[in-house]
């Protein structure tokens, strides 16, 4: 009698299939009466042994997907009518039927998600241990990671250290969102007090709160018709903060003392109204009408330059604070990093452009933006470059916000046309005369919602622009020609909470099961401890 060893784990599935394929039984099972009784008995026992191992293997795969123990399957019964040469009629069919994919992956393609590699990923996804990406010492290479060479050779494939830094700056923006939404209202009668920002990185200390003010207001009748809008109609709102690294070990790791300016995206009605004012206007302090004059979107400029009743303009407050910090830490190696999402990404460019000339010997200035729209014309982009501001734009291929405002023209196509010379003159004339001749600036890191194994490929507009979705995609990005990173460590909890309708049903159902199991065990509904996410 042939003996087959212990149950084979999921990662040895190919080995198991090879062994099973090599197993042979002689004699025809179609007419058992024509065979000797002893040969027939040996054949039946061999088939039963093979089927038993198959059942045990399927049980192993099931255990990867659920915590509850599965009772052992009953002794398999081999039906003569389903045999051919002593083996089950279809090996693949038996495996699929044993997995019961209709229950495990409802409304999904089985072939896509049944591989042992994917099941191992899912097992780590549902594990109880939290995982974190390590921080490596940047040391003497910090200028390279800060963009001194426009991140050449670091983006495709994405350098591990740069990935961690980009995600970290995105978390600074998330802290700005959280701080604003925890207390969005501002008094119209007195100056606001300093806010307490819960930073994701405790080695940084907040030194200044920043406010943006709209130059337009809503008619008084709006308050009469909808008095409950409250802070949604206020002209001035808290929009971000300045923070400086104060931890000696972190300063040593990064190779310098870093100053961060983090800016949130659109929240109030008047901020949305300013976003719609998409005509290019001349930048303050720029005179004349020469070709290549820097221009920026009217609404962004308004939010940046306008002073509130009890708060200075964003431009004034950020410049004064950076000048103070440069003076305070004179003699130290410094860097300035401006980061923002959506509207905050647009304002980050205006902030960085002004900071680059706000003082003699200004430290290196870089922008790390997420889902940012176009901000100005080609003249503004050229000015950013001339001022040596380094810009890294993280762009989701499905995010429509990154394609507005202005004419829907690909920057890649625009560059090719200008370099060809055939249409350069026409395009330059349009840059000078058209009020919607916008141009992106800086270096692009392009990610794609469709590359995530967790997000639906047809995720909606809100998900494709969501900051947590951006950080999820960056954490899983390896290279433009590679699948999602198999050892990504960013938790899926926030993504499930904020974009649950855009997460594949497999993961939302498993998260719900874990939540119910946690309640039954006397836990709470917060799943951050039980749903870390490698990809």
C-alpha positions in Angstrom: 0.0 0.0 0.0 1.4 3.4 -0.9 1.6 5.9 2.0 1.3 9.7 1.6 2.9 11.9 4.2 1.3 14.6 6.4 -0.9 17.3 5.2 0.8 19.6 2.8 0.6 23.4 3.5 -0.8 25.9 1.0 2.6 27.1 -0.3 3.5 23.5 -1.4 0.4 23.1 -3.5 2.3 22.7 -6.8 4.4 20.0 -5.2 1.2 18.2 -4.0 -0.3 18.4 -7.5 2.8 16.9 -9.0 2.7 14.0 -6.6 -0.9 13.3 -7.2 -0.5 13.5 -11.0 2.2 10.8 -10.8 0.1 8.4 -8.8 -1.2 5.6 -11.0 -3.7 2.7 -10.6 -3.8 -0.1 -13.0 -7.0 -1.7 -14.3 -10.3 -0.4 -15.5 -12.8 0.7 -12.9 -15.6 0.7 -15.5 -16.3 -3.0 -15.1 -15.1 -4.1 -11.6 -16.5 -7.6 -12.0 -13.9 -8.4 -14.6 -11.0 -7.7 -12.2 -9.6 -9.9 -9.5 -11.1 -9.0 -6.1 -7.7 -8.3 -4.6 -6.7 -5.9 -7.4 -10.0 -4.2 -7.1 -9.6 -3.7 -3.4 -6.1 -2.3 -3.8 -7.4 0.2 -6.4 -10.3 1.4 -4.2 -8.0 1.9 -1.2 -5.5 3.9 -3.2 -8.1 6.2 -4.6 -9.5 6.7 -1.1 -6.1 7.6 0.2 -5.6 10.1 -2.5 -9.0 11.7 -1.9 -8.4 11.8 1.8 -5.2 13.8 1.3 -7.1 16.1 -1.0 -9.8 16.7 1.6 -7.1 17.4 4.3 -5.4 19.9 2.0 -8.7 21.7 1.3 -9.2 21.8 5.1 -5.8 23.6 5.4 -6.8 26.2 2.8 -10.0 26.8 4.7 -8.1 27.4 7.9 -6.2 30.2 6.2 -9.5 32.1 5.8 -11.1 31.6 9.1 -10.1 31.4 12.8 -12.8 28.8 13.8 -11.6 25.2 13.7 -13.1 23.1 11.0 -14.3 19.6 12.0 -12.6 16.8 10.0 -14.5 15.8 6.9 -16.1 12.3 7.0 -14.4 9.4 5.3 -14.6 10.0 1.5 -16.7 7.7 -0.6 -15.5 7.0 -4.1 -18.2 6.6 -6.6 -17.4 4.2 -9.4 -19.3 6.3 -11.9 -17.0 9.3 -11.3 -13.7 7.4 -11.8 -11.5 7.0 -14.7 -8.3 5.0 -14.4 -8.8 4.9 -10.6 -8.7 8.7 -10.1 -11.4 11.3 -9.7 -12.9 12.5 -13.0 -11.5 16.1 -12.7 -8.8 17.1 -10.3 -9.4 20.8 -10.8 -13.1 20.4 -10.4 -12.7 18.5 -7.2 -10.4 21.2 -5.8 -12.8 24.0 -6.6 -15.8 22.1 -5.3 -14.0 21.4 -2.0 -13.1 25.0 -1.5 -16.7 26.1 -2.0 -15.6 29.4 -3.7 -19.2 30.6 -4.0 -19.2 31.0 -0.2 -15.6 32.3 0.3 -15.4 34.7 -2.7 -19.0 35.8 -3.6 -19.3 37.5 -6.9 -15.6 37.4 -7.6 -13.5 35.5 -10.1 -12.2 32.4 -8.4 -9.1 32.1 -10.7 -7.9 35.6 -9.6 -8.0 35.0 -5.8 -7.5 31.3 -5.2 -3.7 31.0 -5.5 -1.8 29.9 -2.4 0.2 33.1 -2.6 -2.9 35.2 -2.4 -4.2 33.1 0.5 -1.0 33.6 2.4 -1.4 37.3 1.9 -4.9 37.1 3.3 -3.7 35.1 6.3 -1.2 37.9 7.1 -4.0 40.5 6.5 -6.1 38.8 9.2 -3.3 38.1 11.6 -3.3 39.6 15.1 0.1 41.2 15.0 0.7 44.8 13.9 3.5 45.5 11.4 5.4 48.7 10.8 7.8 49.7 8.0 11.3 50.2 9.3 13.0 53.6 9.1 16.5 53.5 7.7 19.1 56.1 8.3 19.2 58.7 5.5 22.4 60.3 6.7 24.5 61.9 4.0 21.9 61.0 1.3 19.1 63.2 2.8 19.5 65.8 0.0 18.9 63.1 -2.6 15.7 62.0 -0.8 14.7 65.6 -0.4 14.8 66.0 -4.2 18.1 67.7 -5.0 18.3 65.6 -8.2 14.5 65.5 -8.7 14.4 62.0 -7.2 16.1 60.6 -10.3 16.5 56.8 -10.0 14.3 56.6 -6.8 10.8 56.5 -8.2 10.6 53.6 -10.7 11.2 51.3 -9.0 10.3 53.2 -5.8 13.1 53.4 -3.3 12.2 51.8 0.1 13.4 54.8 2.1 11.6 57.3 -0.1 8.4 55.3 0.1 8.5 55.5 3.9 9.2 59.3 3.8 6.4 60.0 1.4 3.9 58.0 3.5 5.1 59.8 6.6 4.5 63.3 5.1 1.0 62.1 4.0 0.3 61.2 7.6 1.2 64.8 8.6 -1.6 65.9 6.3 -3.9 63.4 7.8 -3.2 65.0 11.2 -4.2 68.4 9.8 -7.5 66.9 8.6 -8.2 65.3 12.0 -7.3 68.5 13.9 -9.7 70.6 11.7 -12.6 68.2 11.8 -12.3 67.8 15.6 -13.1 71.5 16.0 -13.9 73.2 12.7 -15.7 76.3 14.0 -13.9 79.6 14.5 -15.2 82.6 16.5 -16.0 85.7 14.4 -15.4 88.0 17.4 -12.0 87.0 18.7 -8.6 85.6 17.6 -8.4 81.8 17.8 -6.2 80.1 20.3 -3.4 77.7 19.6 -4.6 74.2 18.6 -3.4 70.9 19.9 -2.4 68.8 16.9 -2.0 65.0 17.4 1.1 64.4 15.3 1.7 60.9 14.0 5.4 61.4 14.6 6.2 62.5 18.2 9.7 63.6 17.2 8.0 66.8 15.7 6.6 69.7 17.6 3.9 72.1 16.3 5.0 75.7 16.4 2.3 77.6 14.5 -1.3 77.2 13.4 -2.1 78.4 9.9 -5.4 79.9 8.6 -6.8 80.5 5.1 -9.4 83.2 4.4 -11.7 83.5 1.4 -12.0 86.9 -0.3 -15.6 86.2 -1.1 -18.6 85.8 1.2 -22.0 84.3 1.0 -25.1 86.5 0.8 -26.7 87.2 4.2 -29.9 85.4 3.0 -28.0 82.1 3.0 -27.7 82.3 6.8 -31.4 83.0 7.0 -32.4 80.1 4.7 -29.9 77.6 6.2 -28.8 78.8 9.7 -27.5 75.3 10.6 -24.6 75.5 8.1 -22.4 77.0 10.8 -18.7 76.6 10.2 -19.4 75.6 6.6 -20.0 79.2 5.7 -17.2 80.9 7.7 -14.6 82.9 5.8 -11.5 82.0 7.8 -10.7 78.4 8.7 -7.8 76.5 10.3 -6.0 74.9 7.4 -2.7 73.5 8.7 0.4 73.9 10.9 4.1 74.3 11.0 6.1 71.7 12.9 9.8 71.2 13.6 11.7 68.1 14.4 13.0 68.3 18.0 14.2 64.8 18.6 18.0 64.4 18.4 17.9 60.7 17.3 15.4 61.5 14.5 17.6 64.5 13.4 20.6 62.2 13.3 18.6 59.6 11.3 17.4 62.2 8.8 20.7 63.9 8.5 19.2 67.4 9.3 16.5 69.2 11.3 13.3 69.1 9.2 10.6 71.8 9.2 7.2 70.6 8.0 4.3 72.6 6.8 1.2 70.5 6.4 -2.0 71.7 4.7 -5.4 70.0 4.5 -7.8 69.9 1.5 -11.1 71.6 0.9 -13.7 71.6 3.7 -15.9 74.7 3.8 -18.4 76.1 1.3 -16.3 79.1 0.6 -13.2 77.0 0.0 -15.2 75.1 -2.6 -16.3 78.4 -4.1 -12.7 79.5 -4.4 -11.8 76.3 -6.1 -14.3 77.1 -8.9 -12.6 80.5 -9.6 -10.3 78.9 -12.1 -9.2 81.9 -14.2 -5.5 82.6 -14.2 -4.5 85.8 -12.6 -1.1 87.6 -12.2 0.8 86.8 -9.0 1.1 89.5 -6.4 4.3 91.5 -6.9 4.6 90.6 -10.6 4.3 93.5 -13.0 4.1 93.8 -16.8 2.5 91.7 -19.5 5.6 90.1 -21.0 5.4 86.5 -22.4 5.9 83.8 -19.8 4.5 86.0 -16.9 3.8 83.7 -13.9 0.1 83.4 -13.2 -1.9 81.2 -10.8 -5.5 80.2 -10.3 -7.6 83.1 -8.9 -9.2 81.1 -6.1 -5.9 79.6 -4.8 -4.3 83.0 -4.8 -7.3 84.4 -2.9 -7.1 81.8 -0.1 -3.3 82.3 0.1 -3.2 86.1 0.2 -6.4 87.2 2.0 -6.3 88.3 5.6 -9.1 87.4 8.0 -10.7 89.6 10.7 -8.6 88.1 13.5 -6.0 86.1 11.7 -3.2 87.0 9.2 -3.1 85.7 5.7 -1.6 82.3 5.1 1.2 83.9 3.2 2.1 86.2 6.0 1.9 83.7 8.9 3.9 81.0 7.2 6.7 83.3 6.0 7.0 85.0 9.4 7.2 81.6 11.2 9.8 80.1 8.8 11.9 83.2 9.1 11.8 82.9 12.9 12.7 79.2 12.8 15.6 79.8 10.4 17.0 82.4 12.8 16.4 80.2 15.9 18.3 77.2 14.4 21.0 79.2 12.7 24.1 77.2 12.1 22.2 73.9 11.9 21.5 71.9 8.8 17.8 72.5 8.0 15.3 71.5 5.4 11.8 72.8 4.7 9.2 70.3 3.5 5.7 71.5 2.4 3.1 68.8 2.1 -0.6 68.9 1.3 -3.5 67.1 -0.3 -6.0 68.4 -2.9 -6.4 72.2 -2.1 -3.6 71.8 0.4 -1.4 70.5 -2.5 -2.1 73.6 -4.5 -1.4 76.0 -1.6 1.8 74.0 -0.9 3.2 75.2 -4.2 2.4 78.8 -3.4 3.9 78.5 0.0 7.1 76.8 -1.2 7.5 79.3 -4.0 7.4 82.2 -1.6 9.6 80.6 1.1 12.3 79.9 -1.4 13.1 83.7 -1.5 11.9 84.7 2.0 15.4 85.0 3.5 19.1 84.8 2.6 20.5 81.3 2.5 17.1 79.6 2.7 17.3 75.9 3.5 16.4 73.5 0.7 12.7 73.6 0.0 10.7 70.6 -1.2 7.0 69.9 -1.8 5.4 66.4 -1.4 1.8 66.7 -2.6 -1.0 64.2 -3.0 -3.9 64.5 -5.5 -3.0 68.1 -6.3 -4.7 70.1 -9.1 -2.9 72.3 -11.6 -2.1 75.6 -9.9 -0.6 78.0 -12.5 0.6 78.5 -16.0 4.0 77.5 -17.6 5.5 80.8 -16.4 4.7 79.8 -12.8 6.1 76.3 -13.3 9.3 77.9 -14.7 9.5 80.2 -11.7 9.2 77.3 -9.3 12.1 75.6 -11.1 14.2 78.8 -11.1 13.7 79.2 -7.4 15.1 75.6 -6.9 11.9 74.4 -5.3 11.7 70.6 -5.7 8.2 69.2 -6.2 7.2 65.5 -5.9 3.5 65.1 -7.0 1.9 61.8 -6.1 -0.8 61.2 -8.7 -3.5 58.5 -8.9 -4.1 57.6 -12.5 -7.9 57.5 -11.8 -8.0 60.8 -9.9 -9.8 63.5 -12.0 -8.7 66.3 -9.6 -5.2 66.0 -10.9 -6.4 66.8 -14.4 -8.0 70.1 -13.6 -8.3 73.1 -14.0 -7.4 74.0 -17.5 -7.4 72.3 -20.8 -7.5 68.5 -20.6 -4.1 67.9 -22.2 -1.6 65.4 -21.1 1.6 66.9 -19.8 3.5 64.1 -21.5 1.9 65.0 -24.9 2.5 68.7 -24.3 6.2 68.1 -23.7 6.6 66.0 -26.8 4.9 68.6 -29.0 7.1 71.4 -27.6 10.2 69.4 -28.1 9.3 68.5 -31.6 9.3 72.2 -32.5 6.3 71.9 -34.9 3.7 73.2 -32.5 6.0 74.9 -30.0 5.2 78.4 -31.2 1.4 77.9 -31.1 1.6 76.4 -27.6 3.7 79.2 -26.3 1.2 81.7 -27.7 -1.6 79.9 -26.0 0.3 80.0 -22.7 0.4 83.8 -22.9 -3.1 84.5 -24.1 -5.5 81.8 -22.8 -6.9 82.2 -19.3 -7.0 78.4 -18.8 -3.5 77.5 -20.0 -2.5 75.6 -16.9 0.6 73.4 -16.5 1.7 71.0 -13.8 5.1 71.4 -12.1 7.7 69.0 -10.7 8.3 65.3 -10.8 5.5 62.8 -10.8 5.0 59.6 -8.9 2.1 57.9 -10.6 0.1 55.2 -8.8 -3.0 53.3 -9.9 -6.2 52.2 -8.0 -6.4 49.2 -10.3 -3.1 47.9 -9.0 -4.5 47.4 -5.5 -5.7 43.8 -4.7 -8.1 45.3 -2.1 -9.8 48.2 -3.9 -12.4 47.7 -6.6 -11.1 48.5 -10.1 -14.1 50.7 -10.6 -13.7 52.6 -7.4 -15.6 55.9 -7.4 -14.2 59.5 -7.7 -14.1 60.1 -4.0 -12.1 57.0 -3.3 -9.6 57.7 -6.1 -9.0 61.2 -4.5 -9.0 60.0 -0.9 -5.8 60.6 1.0 -5.8 57.3 2.8 -6.3 55.5 -0.6 -3.2 57.4 -1.8 -1.1 56.3 1.1 -2.3 52.7 0.6 -1.3 52.8 -3.0 2.1 54.4 -2.3 2.8 51.8 0.4 2.1 49.0 -2.1 3.8 50.5 -5.1 7.0 48.8 -6.4 7.3 49.9 -9.9 5.1 50.8 -12.9 5.5 47.3 -14.4 5.2 45.4 -11.1 2.1 44.1 -9.1 1.2 45.5 -5.7 3.9 45.0 -3.1 3.5 41.6 -1.3 5.1 42.8 1.9 3.3 46.1 2.3 2.5 46.8 5.9 0.0 49.7 6.0 -3.1 48.8 7.9 -6.4 48.6 6.0 -8.5 49.7 8.9 -8.8 53.4 8.0 -9.4 52.5 4.3 -12.2 50.1 5.3 -13.8 52.7 7.6 -13.6 55.6 5.1 -14.0 53.8 1.7 -15.7 50.5 2.6 -18.0 50.6 -0.4 -14.9 50.7 -2.7 -13.1 47.8 -1.0 -13.6 44.4 -2.5 -16.4 42.5 -0.8 -14.0 39.7 0.3 -12.2 42.1 2.7 -15.2 44.0 4.0 -17.0 40.7 4.8 -13.9 39.3 6.6 -13.5 42.6 8.5 -17.1 42.4 9.6 -16.6 38.8 10.7 -13.6 39.8 12.8 -15.6 42.6 14.4 -18.3 40.3 15.4 -15.8 37.8 16.7 -14.1 40.5 18.7 -17.4 41.6 20.3 -18.2 38.0 21.3 -14.9 37.8 23.1 -15.6 41.0 25.0 -13.5 43.3 22.8 -14.4 46.5 21.1 -15.2 47.4 17.6 -11.9 49.1 16.9 -10.1 46.7 14.5 -6.7 48.3 14.3 -5.2 45.6 16.5 -6.5 42.7 14.4 -6.5 44.0 10.8 -3.0 45.1 9.8 -2.4 45.0 6.1 0.3 43.5 4.2 -0.9 43.3 0.6 
